[in-house]
Amino acid sequence: MPRKQANYRLDDRVIDAIAELAQDANLSANRYLEILLFNHAKERGKLPNEAKPLGETRGGDRSKPKKTNSTAEESDRLGSENNTED
């Protein structure tokens, strides 16, 4: 089931608060709202209890960070800086 785009008008203070709460949870504001509203809809009986949120739909496994060449090079560089002799 794909995500549907929707626009809502909200008080600026609410938008700022959502941004802060999302940042505190290390989530995007969109993801934070989706989780919050999904759980609320389940609690109110608008979604079945066994319903699960969509999760990541952009493709690929984003649960583990990729180790890139630049990351490997940076690790090597940091390791050599720590092993320098005086």
Salt bridges, closest charged atoms under 4 A:
ASP11 OD2 - ARG13 NH2 2.54
GLU34 OE1 - ARG3 NH2 3.07
GLU34 OE1 - ARG31 NH1 3.11
GLU56 OE2 - ARG58 NE 2.68
GLU56 OE2 - ARG62 NE 3.80
GLU81 OE2 - ARG77 NH1 2.84
